[in-house]
């Protein structure tokens, strides 16, 4: 994160975030430039296919959770094939009539996605919804997500709207969960448990949820485009640089990436985080510091850098990043695969991977694409 003053001093960061936000809301591709321990990692390769994972590796990845809600959907269960669909990825499926801002999956069989007013649930291989989020439905923001969601366990999700209203799911129903005090359009949210969430808004304020309500935190340095909490004592926030939460306050933002502005981050544990920047570069955190930037391969895709916008890691040997031009990359603990087109001409907005080989991505037209074996 960076303060407003610092953001103003880094126009490249501000432009990168604005471009990403405009694409999230627009839904069209624009030229580029917040565990399954039982399966061996060779199973990950089978799910991803040669297009997503280019090198084999071994070792069981740790669990990473980031679903629930319900009502019967009136939308048809139609699917539309993406040209030259990437191995392991489903055809895109319609879920909502408008942009899906964020998706969160606590397990391989449960996901929740949100729009500015509603939640949709994926369970048993099918999407259902919409379920109206109580108190949501204010004017949509000029840019950025209209709603955020994080689901630390099955049946428990926290959603936050652009005006700071929050709701909590308990099974299939949602209840009001309080207002983020003085919130100015929350831009990132992450929950590591039902009693611990952090949110950051566009004015640089940070908020803590303890299971009963929200309180403003100490030491916030600025707005964030992404936020990931591995526990109540370690969260990473990205917006140009990376700031770290230690359980009581935020650190000063660290400029970890000389090649670009960090736009997304995902922490599978306190010793394993990954960040990506606006130029298509990835960095890894091992608990003590950040490593060297590594370019995400895009050769031959015709998408330039691919414009990555979201990232999710199920462990130190499995991550998936998605871009605003419909591309996806896979990480296997050693290297990143070359980008593949999973969503045609549509801008992906969010991805959640609860286990190695299993992810759900959503896009700005309201469709979802799944990585994993058929349901």
C-alpha positions as CSV (number, residue, x, y, z in Angstrom):
1,X,0.0,0.0,0.0
2,X,1.0,3.6,-0.3
3,X,-0.4,6.8,1.1
4,X,-2.3,9.2,-1.0
5,X,0.7,11.4,-1.1
6,X,2.9,8.5,-2.2
7,X,0.4,7.3,-4.8
8,X,0.2,10.8,-6.3
9,X,4.0,10.6,-6.6
10,X,3.7,7.4,-8.6
11,X,1.4,8.1,-11.5
12,X,2.3,4.7,-13.1
13,X,0.8,2.9,-10.1
14,X,-2.4,5.0,-10.2
15,X,-2.7,4.5,-13.9
16,X,-2.3,0.8,-13.6
17,X,-5.0,0.5,-10.9
18,X,-7.3,2.8,-12.9
19,X,-6.9,0.7,-16.0
20,X,-7.5,-2.5,-14.1
21,X,-10.6,-1.1,-12.4
22,X,-12.1,0.2,-15.7
23,X,-11.6,-3.2,-17.2
24,X,-13.2,-4.9,-14.2
25,X,-16.3,-2.9,-14.7
26,X,-16.3,-2.8,-18.5
27,X,-16.2,-6.5,-19.3
28,X,-14.3,-6.2,-22.6
29,X,-10.7,-7.0,-23.3
30,X,-8.5,-3.9,-23.6
31,X,-5.1,-4.1,-25.3
32,X,-2.7,-4.3,-22.4
33,X,-0.3,-2.0,-21.3
34,X,-6.7,-7.4,-2.8
35,X,-5.6,-28.7,-0.6
36,X,-6.1,-31.2,-1.5
37,X,-3.2,-32.9,0.4
38,X,-4.4,-36.3,-0.7
39,X,-3.3,-35.9,-4.3
40,X,0.3,-35.9,-5.4
41,X,1.4,-32.9,-7.4
42,X,1.4,-35.0,-10.6
43,X,-2.3,-34.8,-10.2
44,X,-2.0,-31.0,-10.4
45,X,-0.3,-31.4,-13.7
46,X,-3.1,-33.6,-15.0
47,X,-5.7,-31.0,-14.0
48,X,-3.8,-28.0,-15.3
49,X,-2.6,-29.8,-18.5
50,X,0.5,-28.9,-20.4
51,X,-0.7,-25.5,-21.2
52,X,-0.8,-24.4,-17.5
53,X,2.1,-26.2,-15.8
54,X,5.2,-26.7,-17.9
55,X,7.4,-28.5,-15.4
56,X,6.7,-31.4,-13.1
57,X,7.3,-31.2,-9.3
58,X,6.4,-33.2,-6.3
59,X,5.2,-32.7,-2.7
60,X,1.8,-32.1,-1.1
61,X,0.8,-28.4,-1.2
62,X,-0.7,-27.0,2.0
63,X,-4.3,-26.0,2.2
64,X,-5.4,-22.5,1.2
65,X,-9.0,-21.3,1.7
66,X,-10.6,-18.3,0.3
67,X,-17.9,-19.9,-0.2
68,X,-21.5,-20.2,0.4
69,X,-25.0,-18.6,0.0
70,X,-27.9,-20.0,-2.0
71,X,-31.3,-19.9,-3.8
72,X,-32.3,-21.5,-7.0
73,X,-30.9,-19.8,-10.1
74,X,-33.3,-18.7,-12.9
75,X,-30.4,-18.5,-15.3
76,X,-30.0,-21.4,-17.8
77,X,-27.1,-23.8,-17.3
78,X,-25.7,-23.0,-20.7
79,X,-22.1,-22.9,-21.5
80,X,-20.2,-21.3,-24.3
81,X,-16.9,-22.7,-25.5
82,X,-13.9,-20.5,-25.6
83,X,-11.8,-20.8,-28.8
84,X,-9.0,-23.3,-28.3
85,X,-10.0,-23.7,-24.6
86,X,-7.0,-24.4,-22.4
87,X,-6.6,-27.9,-20.9
88,X,-8.1,-28.3,-17.5
89,X,-10.4,-25.2,-17.7
90,X,-14.1,-25.4,-18.3
91,X,-16.0,-23.5,-20.8
92,X,-17.2,-20.1,-19.4
93,X,-20.7,-20.4,-17.8
94,X,-23.2,-17.6,-17.2
95,X,-23.8,-16.8,-13.6
96,X,-24.9,-13.2,-13.1
97,X,-26.5,-10.6,-15.4
98,X,-23.7,-8.1,-14.7
99,X,-20.1,-8.0,-13.6
100,X,-18.9,-10.4,-11.0
101,X,-16.5,-8.4,-8.8
102,X,-14.9,-11.1,-6.7
103,X,-15.1,-14.9,-6.0
104,X,-14.0,-16.8,-2.9
105,X,-13.8,-20.6,-2.6
106,X,-13.1,-22.2,0.9
107,X,-13.1,-25.7,-0.6
108,X,-13.0,-27.4,-4.0
109,X,-16.8,-27.8,-3.9
110,X,-17.9,-24.5,-2.6
111,X,-17.6,-20.9,-4.0
112,X,-19.3,-17.6,-3.5
113,X,-19.2,-14.7,-6.0
114,X,-20.7,-11.2,-5.6
115,X,-22.0,-8.3,-7.6
116,X,-22.9,-4.9,-6.2
117,X,-26.2,-6.2,-4.8
118,X,-26.2,-10.0,-4.8
119,X,-24.3,-13.2,-4.0
120,X,-24.2,-16.4,-6.1
121,X,-23.1,-19.8,-4.8
122,X,-21.4,-22.7,-6.6
123,X,-22.0,-26.1,-4.9
124,X,-22.5,-29.6,-6.2
125,X,-21.2,-28.5,-9.6
126,X,-23.9,-25.8,-10.2
127,X,-24.4,-22.1,-9.6
128,X,-27.4,-20.8,-7.7
129,X,-28.6,-17.3,-6.9
130,X,-29.0,-14.5,-6.8
131,X,-29.4,-13.9,-3.0
132,X,-29.8,-10.3,-2.1
133,X,-27.1,-8.9,0.2
134,X,-28.8,-6.9,3.0
135,X,-28.2,-3.2,2.8
136,X,-26.3,-3.4,-0.5
137,X,-27.4,-1.6,-3.6
138,X,-26.0,1.9,-3.3
139,X,-24.7,3.9,-6.3
140,X,-22.0,2.0,-8.1
141,X,-18.5,3.4,-7.8
142,X,-16.9,5.3,-10.6
143,X,-14.2,2.7,-10.7
144,X,-13.2,-0.4,-8.7
145,X,-15.3,-3.2,-7.4
146,X,-18.9,-2.7,-6.4
147,X,-18.5,-5.5,-3.8
148,X,-15.9,-7.7,-2.2
149,X,-16.2,-11.2,-0.6
150,X,-14.0,-13.5,1.4
151,X,-15.1,-16.9,2.7
152,X,-12.8,-18.4,5.3
153,X,-15.0,-21.5,5.8
154,X,-17.9,-23.3,4.1
155,X,-21.1,-21.4,5.0
156,X,-19.3,-18.4,6.4
157,X,-18.5,-15.4,4.1
158,X,-18.1,-11.7,4.6
159,X,-19.1,-9.3,1.9
160,X,-18.5,-5.5,1.8
161,X,-20.1,-3.0,-0.6
162,X,-18.6,0.1,-2.1
163,X,-20.2,2.3,0.5
164,X,-18.8,0.3,3.5
165,X,-21.9,-1.8,4.2
166,X,-21.1,-5.4,5.2
167,X,-23.0,-8.7,5.4
168,X,-22.2,-12.1,6.7
169,X,-23.5,-15.5,5.5
170,X,-24.6,-18.2,7.9
171,X,-25.3,-21.1,5.7
172,X,-27.6,-20.1,2.8
173,X,-28.8,-16.8,4.4
174,X,-27.1,-13.4,4.8
175,X,-27.4,-11.0,7.7
176,X,-26.1,-7.4,8.2
177,X,-22.6,-7.3,9.7
178,X,-22.2,-3.6,10.4
179,X,-20.7,-0.6,8.7
180,X,-17.0,0.1,8.2
181,X,-16.6,3.3,10.1
182,X,-15.9,6.3,7.8
183,X,-15.2,3.9,4.9
184,X,-14.5,5.5,1.6
185,X,-15.1,2.7,-1.0
186,X,-13.4,-0.4,0.3
187,X,-11.1,-1.8,-2.3
188,X,-9.7,-5.0,-0.8
189,X,-10.9,-7.6,1.8
190,X,-9.5,-10.8,3.2
191,X,-10.6,-13.1,6.1
192,X,-8.3,-15.8,7.6
193,X,-11.1,-17.0,9.9
194,X,-14.7,-16.2,10.8
195,X,-13.5,-13.9,13.5
196,X,-10.7,-12.1,11.6
197,X,-10.9,-10.0,8.5
198,X,-9.1,-6.9,7.3
199,X,-10.4,-4.4,4.7
200,X,-8.8,-1.4,3.2
201,X,-10.5,1.6,1.5
202,X,-9.7,4.0,-1.3
203,X,-8.7,6.7,1.2
204,X,-6.1,4.5,2.9
205,X,-8.0,3.6,6.0
206,X,-7.9,0.0,7.3
207,X,-10.6,-1.9,9.2
208,X,-10.6,-5.0,11.4
209,X,-13.6,-7.4,11.7
210,X,-13.7,-9.6,14.9
211,X,-16.8,-11.6,14.2
212,X,-19.2,-9.0,15.8
213,X,-18.3,-5.7,14.2
214,X,-15.7,-3.5,12.5
215,X,-13.0,-1.2,14.0
216,X,-10.5,1.0,12.4
217,X,-6.9,-0.3,12.6
218,X,-3.6,1.5,13.3
219,X,-0.8,2.2,10.8
220,X,-2.6,2.1,7.5
221,X,-0.5,3.6,4.7
222,X,-2.9,3.9,1.8
223,X,-5.4,2.2,-0.5
224,X,-4.8,-1.3,-1.7
225,X,-5.7,-3.1,-5.0
226,X,-5.3,-6.5,-3.2
227,X,-5.2,-7.9,0.3
228,X,-4.4,-11.4,1.5
229,X,-4.4,-12.7,5.1
230,X,-2.7,-16.0,5.9
231,X,-3.5,-15.5,9.6
232,X,-4.5,-12.8,12.1
233,X,-0.8,-11.9,12.4
234,X,0.2,-11.8,8.8
235,X,-1.5,-10.0,5.9
236,X,0.0,-8.5,2.8
237,X,-1.6,-5.6,0.9
238,X,-0.6,-4.5,-2.6
239,X,-0.9,-1.2,-4.4
240,X,2.3,-0.4,-6.1
241,X,4.4,-1.6,-3.2
242,X,3.6,-4.2,-0.5
243,X,2.7,-3.4,3.1
244,X,2.6,-6.1,5.9
245,X,0.2,-6.5,8.8
246,X,1.8,-8.0,11.9
247,X,-1.3,-8.4,14.1
248,X,-1.4,-4.9,15.4
249,X,-0.4,-2.4,12.7
250,X,0.8,-2.1,9.1
251,X,4.4,-1.7,8.1
252,X,5.5,1.0,5.7
253,X,5.0,-0.1,2.1
254,X,8.1,-1.8,0.6
255,X,9.0,-1.3,-3.0
256,X,9.8,-4.9,-3.7
257,X,9.6,-4.8,-7.5
258,X,11.8,-2.5,-9.5
259,X,10.2,-3.7,-12.8
260,X,6.6,-2.6,-12.1
261,X,3.8,-1.7,-9.7
262,X,2.4,-4.6,-7.6
263,X,-1.3,-5.1,-8.2
264,X,-2.1,-8.5,-6.6
265,X,-0.9,-10.7,-3.8
266,X,-1.9,-14.1,-2.3
267,X,-0.6,-15.7,0.9
268,X,-1.1,-19.4,1.4
269,X,0.7,-19.3,4.7
270,X,2.9,-17.0,6.8
271,X,5.9,-18.3,5.0
272,X,4.5,-18.4,1.4
273,X,3.2,-15.3,-0.4
274,X,3.2,-14.4,-4.1
275,X,2.8,-11.0,-5.7
276,X,2.4,-10.0,-9.4
277,X,2.8,-6.6,-11.0
278,X,1.2,-4.6,-13.8
279,X,4.0,-5.6,-16.3
280,X,3.5,-9.3,-15.9
281,X,6.2,-10.1,-13.3
282,X,5.9,-12.4,-10.2
283,X,7.7,-12.3,-6.9
284,X,7.8,-14.8,-4.0
285,X,7.9,-14.2,-0.2
286,X,9.4,-17.0,2.0
287,X,8.7,-15.6,5.5
288,X,11.9,-13.5,5.7
289,X,11.8,-11.5,2.5
290,X,10.8,-11.1,-1.1
291,X,12.8,-12.8,-3.9
292,X,13.8,-11.6,-7.4
293,X,11.1,-10.7,-10.0
294,X,10.3,-13.4,-12.5
295,X,8.5,-12.6,-15.8
296,X,5.2,-14.4,-16.5
297,X,5.6,-16.0,-20.0
298,X,3.3,-14.7,-22.6
299,X,5.1,-15.6,-25.8
300,X,2.8,-16.2,-28.7
301,X,-0.4,-15.2,-27.1
302,X,-0.8,-11.9,-28.8
303,X,-1.8,-10.3,-25.5
304,X,1.4,-8.4,-24.7
305,X,2.1,-8.7,-21.0
306,X,-1.4,-10.2,-20.4
307,X,-2.2,-7.4,-17.9
308,X,-2.5,-9.6,-14.7
309,X,-5.1,-8.4,-12.2
310,X,-5.7,-11.2,-9.7
311,X,-3.9,-14.1,-8.1
312,X,-4.6,-17.1,-5.8
313,X,-2.2,-19.6,-4.3
314,X,-3.2,-22.9,-2.6
315,X,0.3,-23.4,-1.3
316,X,4.0,-22.8,-2.1
317,X,3.8,-25.1,-5.2
318,X,0.5,-24.0,-6.7
319,X,-0.7,-20.6,-7.9
320,X,-2.9,-19.3,-10.7
321,X,-2.8,-15.7,-11.9
322,X,-5.5,-14.2,-14.3
323,X,-5.4,-11.2,-16.5
324,X,-7.7,-8.5,-17.8
325,X,-7.3,-9.9,-21.3
326,X,-8.7,-13.4,-20.5
327,X,-5.3,-15.1,-19.9
328,X,-4.3,-17.4,-17.0
329,X,-0.9,-18.6,-15.8
330,X,0.0,-21.5,-13.5
331,X,2.9,-21.8,-11.0
332,X,4.1,-25.3,-9.9
333,X,6.7,-24.4,-7.2
334,X,9.5,-24.1,-9.7
335,X,8.3,-22.0,-12.7
336,X,5.4,-20.3,-14.3
337,X,3.7,-21.8,-17.3
338,X,3.1,-19.8,-20.5
339,X,-0.1,-17.9,-20.5
340,X,-3.2,-19.5,-22.0
341,X,-6.5,-18.0,-23.1
342,X,-9.3,-19.2,-20.9
343,X,-12.0,-16.5,-21.4
344,X,-11.8,-15.3,-25.0
345,X,-12.1,-11.6,-25.3
346,X,-13.5,-11.0,-21.7
347,X,-11.7,-9.4,-18.8
348,X,-11.2,-11.7,-15.8
349,X,-11.7,-9.9,-12.5
350,X,-11.0,-12.5,-9.7
351,X,-9.7,-16.0,-9.1
352,X,-9.8,-18.3,-6.0
353,X,-7.9,-21.6,-5.7
354,X,-8.8,-23.6,-2.5
355,X,-6.5,-26.5,-3.4
356,X,-3.9,-27.5,-5.9
357,X,-5.5,-28.1,-9.3
358,X,-8.8,-26.4,-8.4
359,X,-9.7,-22.8,-9.1
360,X,-12.7,-20.7,-9.9
361,X,-12.3,-17.5,-12.0
362,X,-15.0,-14.9,-12.7
363,X,-15.2,-12.1,-15.3
364,X,-16.6,-8.7,-15.9
365,X,-19.6,-9.9,-17.9
366,X,-20.8,-12.1,-15.0
367,X,-19.5,-15.5,-16.2
368,X,-17.3,-18.1,-14.4
369,X,-14.6,-20.5,-15.5
370,X,-13.4,-23.4,-13.5
371,X,-10.1,-25.2,-13.4
372,X,-10.3,-28.8,-12.2
373,X,-11.8,-32.2,-13.0
374,X,-15.4,-32.2,-14.2
375,X,-18.0,-31.9,-11.5
